[in-house]
């Protein structure tokens, strides 16, 4: 089933996922420290949220910090953590005022207790039924996500609550950290790279991919609208033929 909805003949993705790439290169091009690119990227986040909310997108997932990003220089990681903490404290009230629910997905155990507390507080402030869900993937990896889902199911089998033959793709999918949300319809990567970098590996199986050469701080309103327009022009077949889809549409 095509997990999209139509609004005035324009097909709008229910769930958009974005790999926000190019902050460091944006800063380097301007002879600025890398953290300046990450700070500039916050404005792009605001712009993309505005466009998605206006278009009727229900879920936006942003890849903020991967499980592999810990390998970056210590000073850059430290600056990123400080930026994340300040952004959480500054933006949570704005999200609440705009009826946006914040969810943070990933393994939080490696973050400083102060940052973990700020995550919980921001999520609690914006909890409940909202018109729009903003998911931030932090210390997240697609392989980790699949592994933690498998571990949950293994514990159920070990406890005698589940048989191995009961484990289906749908059941495993429900155990992923995004299991209660629609799968991504569109995944955008900025910065000119053409790979998914361990992001939502299971969830992206049939997702439409869109690559932009713009560095993330430059990916603003017009760029996001262009990505949504490109998505609307595509035909999602999910293994079927175009003729089958046309026949289904007529019936």
C-alpha positions as CSV (number, residue, x, y, z in Angstrom):
1,X,0.0,0.0,0.0
2,X,1.3,3.4,-1.0
3,X,1.8,5.3,2.3
4,X,1.1,8.8,0.9
5,X,-1.7,11.2,0.9
6,X,-3.1,13.6,-1.6
7,X,-3.7,17.3,-1.0
8,X,-5.1,19.3,-4.0
9,X,-3.7,16.8,-6.5
10,X,-0.2,17.1,-4.9
11,X,1.2,13.9,-3.4
12,X,2.7,14.7,0.0
13,X,5.0,12.2,1.8
14,X,3.8,11.4,5.3
15,X,7.3,10.9,6.6
16,X,10.4,12.7,5.4
17,X,13.9,11.6,6.6
18,X,17.0,13.8,6.1
19,X,20.7,13.2,6.3
20,X,22.0,16.7,7.1
21,X,25.4,16.6,5.5
22,X,27.9,19.3,4.6
23,X,28.1,21.5,7.7
24,X,31.9,21.2,8.0
25,X,32.5,21.8,4.3
26,X,30.2,24.8,4.4
27,X,32.3,26.2,7.2
28,X,35.6,25.3,5.6
29,X,34.6,27.1,2.4
30,X,34.2,30.2,4.5
31,X,37.4,29.7,6.5
32,X,35.4,29.2,9.7
33,X,35.7,26.5,12.3
34,X,33.5,23.4,11.8
35,X,31.1,24.2,14.6
36,X,30.1,27.4,12.8
37,X,28.6,25.1,10.1
38,X,26.7,23.2,12.6
39,X,25.3,26.4,14.2
40,X,24.4,27.7,10.7
41,X,22.6,24.4,10.1
42,X,20.1,25.1,12.8
43,X,18.5,27.8,10.6
44,X,18.1,25.1,7.9
45,X,16.4,22.8,10.4
46,X,13.9,25.6,11.2
47,X,13.3,26.2,7.4
48,X,12.7,22.6,6.6
49,X,10.3,22.1,9.6
50,X,8.3,25.1,8.4
51,X,8.0,23.8,4.8
52,X,7.1,20.2,5.9
53,X,4.5,21.4,8.4
54,X,2.9,23.7,5.8
55,X,2.9,20.9,3.2
56,X,1.1,18.5,5.5
57,X,4.0,16.1,6.2
58,X,3.3,14.2,9.4
59,X,6.8,13.1,10.5
60,X,10.2,14.6,9.9
61,X,13.3,12.6,11.0
62,X,16.7,14.3,11.1
63,X,20.0,12.5,11.3
64,X,21.8,14.7,13.8
65,X,24.6,12.5,15.1
66,X,25.4,9.0,14.1
67,X,27.0,6.3,16.2
68,X,30.1,6.7,14.0
69,X,30.4,10.4,14.6
70,X,32.1,9.8,18.0
71,X,35.2,9.1,15.9
72,X,35.4,12.8,15.0
73,X,37.9,15.1,16.7
74,X,37.2,15.5,20.4
75,X,36.8,19.3,20.3
76,X,34.2,19.0,17.5
77,X,32.2,16.3,19.3
78,X,32.3,18.5,22.5
79,X,31.1,21.5,20.6
80,X,28.3,19.4,19.0
81,X,27.1,18.2,22.4
82,X,27.0,21.8,23.7
83,X,25.1,22.9,20.6
84,X,22.6,20.1,21.0
85,X,22.1,20.9,24.7
86,X,21.5,24.6,24.0
87,X,19.2,23.9,21.0
88,X,17.1,21.5,23.1
89,X,16.6,24.1,25.9
90,X,16.0,27.0,23.4
91,X,13.7,25.2,20.9
92,X,11.5,23.0,23.1
93,X,9.1,25.8,24.0
94,X,8.9,26.9,20.4
95,X,8.0,23.3,19.3
96,X,5.4,23.1,22.0
97,X,3.9,26.4,21.0
98,X,3.7,25.2,17.3
99,X,2.1,21.9,18.2
100,X,5.1,19.8,17.3
101,X,6.1,16.7,19.2
102,X,9.8,16.1,19.7
103,X,11.2,12.5,19.8
104,X,14.8,11.6,20.1
105,X,15.8,8.2,18.8
106,X,19.1,6.4,19.3
107,X,21.3,5.0,22.1
108,X,21.3,7.7,24.8
109,X,23.6,5.8,27.2
110,X,26.8,7.5,25.9
111,X,25.5,11.1,26.3
112,X,26.3,13.2,29.4
113,X,23.6,12.9,32.1
114,X,22.8,16.6,31.8
115,X,22.1,16.1,28.0
116,X,20.0,13.0,28.7
117,X,17.9,15.0,31.2
118,X,17.4,17.8,28.7
119,X,16.2,15.2,26.1
120,X,13.7,13.8,28.5
121,X,12.5,17.3,29.5
122,X,12.0,18.4,25.9
123,X,10.2,15.2,25.0
124,X,7.9,15.5,28.0
125,X,7.1,19.2,27.3
126,X,6.1,18.4,23.7
127,X,4.4,15.0,24.3
128,X,0.9,14.1,23.4
129,X,-1.2,14.1,20.2
130,X,0.4,16.7,17.9
131,X,0.0,17.7,14.2
132,X,3.6,17.1,13.5
133,X,6.3,14.8,14.9
134,X,10.0,15.9,14.8
135,X,12.4,12.9,15.3
136,X,16.0,13.6,16.0
137,X,18.3,10.7,15.5
138,X,21.2,11.1,17.9
139,X,23.9,8.4,18.5
140,X,21.8,6.4,16.1
141,X,22.8,3.7,13.6
142,X,20.6,1.6,11.5
143,X,22.5,-1.6,12.3
144,X,22.2,-0.8,16.1
145,X,18.4,-0.3,15.6
146,X,18.0,-3.7,13.9
147,X,20.2,-5.3,16.6
148,X,18.2,-3.9,19.5
149,X,14.9,-5.0,17.8
150,X,16.4,-8.5,17.4
151,X,17.5,-8.5,21.1
152,X,14.0,-7.6,22.2
153,X,12.5,-10.4,20.2
154,X,15.2,-12.8,21.5
155,X,14.2,-12.0,25.1
156,X,10.6,-12.7,24.3
157,X,11.6,-16.1,22.9
158,X,13.9,-16.8,25.8
159,X,11.0,-16.0,28.2
160,X,8.6,-18.4,26.4
161,X,6.3,-15.6,25.2
162,X,7.2,-16.0,21.5
163,X,8.2,-18.8,19.2
164,X,11.0,-18.2,16.6
165,X,8.6,-19.0,13.8
166,X,6.3,-16.1,15.0
167,X,9.0,-13.6,14.1
168,X,7.9,-11.9,10.9
169,X,9.2,-8.8,9.1
170,X,6.2,-6.9,10.4
171,X,6.9,-7.9,14.0
172,X,10.6,-7.0,13.8
173,X,9.7,-3.7,12.2
174,X,7.3,-2.9,15.1
175,X,10.3,-3.3,17.5
176,X,12.4,-0.7,15.7
177,X,12.6,2.7,17.4
178,X,10.3,4.1,14.7
179,X,8.0,1.1,14.9
180,X,4.8,3.2,15.8
181,X,5.3,5.6,12.9
182,X,4.8,5.4,9.1
183,X,7.9,4.3,7.2
184,X,9.8,7.1,5.5
185,X,8.4,8.0,2.1
186,X,11.2,10.3,1.1
187,X,14.9,10.4,2.3
188,X,16.9,13.5,1.4
189,X,20.7,13.7,1.7
190,X,22.4,17.1,1.3
191,X,26.1,17.8,0.7
192,X,26.5,15.9,-2.6
193,X,27.2,12.5,-1.2
194,X,25.2,9.5,-2.5
195,X,24.9,7.0,0.4
196,X,22.7,6.4,3.4
197,X,25.5,6.1,6.0
198,X,23.8,3.6,8.3
199,X,20.6,5.7,8.6
200,X,17.3,3.9,9.0
201,X,18.6,0.8,7.1
202,X,15.4,-1.3,7.5
203,X,13.0,1.6,7.2
204,X,14.4,2.9,3.9
205,X,13.8,-0.4,1.9
206,X,11.2,1.3,-0.4
207,X,11.9,4.9,0.4
208,X,12.4,7.4,-2.5
209,X,15.9,8.9,-2.4
210,X,16.7,12.5,-3.2
211,X,20.2,13.9,-3.3
212,X,21.1,17.6,-3.2
213,X,24.5,19.1,-3.9
214,X,23.7,21.9,-1.4
215,X,25.5,21.9,1.9
216,X,23.0,21.5,4.8
217,X,23.2,25.2,6.0
218,X,22.1,26.3,2.4
219,X,19.2,23.8,2.2
220,X,16.4,26.2,3.1
221,X,12.7,26.8,2.1
222,X,13.1,26.7,-1.7
223,X,15.3,23.6,-1.7
224,X,12.9,21.7,0.5
225,X,10.0,22.7,-1.7
226,X,11.9,21.5,-4.7
227,X,12.5,18.1,-3.0
228,X,8.8,17.7,-2.2
229,X,7.9,18.6,-5.8
230,X,10.4,16.0,-7.1
231,X,8.8,13.4,-4.8
232,X,5.3,14.3,-6.1
233,X,6.4,13.7,-9.7
234,X,7.5,10.1,-9.0
235,X,5.4,6.9,-9.2
236,X,5.9,4.5,-6.3
237,X,5.4,0.9,-7.5
238,X,6.4,-1.2,-4.5
239,X,7.3,-4.1,-6.9
240,X,4.2,-3.7,-9.0
241,X,4.1,-2.5,-12.7
242,X,2.8,0.9,-13.8
243,X,-0.1,-0.9,-15.5
244,X,-1.2,-2.5,-12.3
245,X,-1.1,0.8,-10.4
246,X,-3.2,2.4,-13.1
247,X,-5.8,-0.4,-13.0
248,X,-6.0,-0.1,-9.2
249,X,-6.5,3.7,-9.5
250,X,-9.4,3.1,-11.9
251,X,-11.1,0.6,-9.7
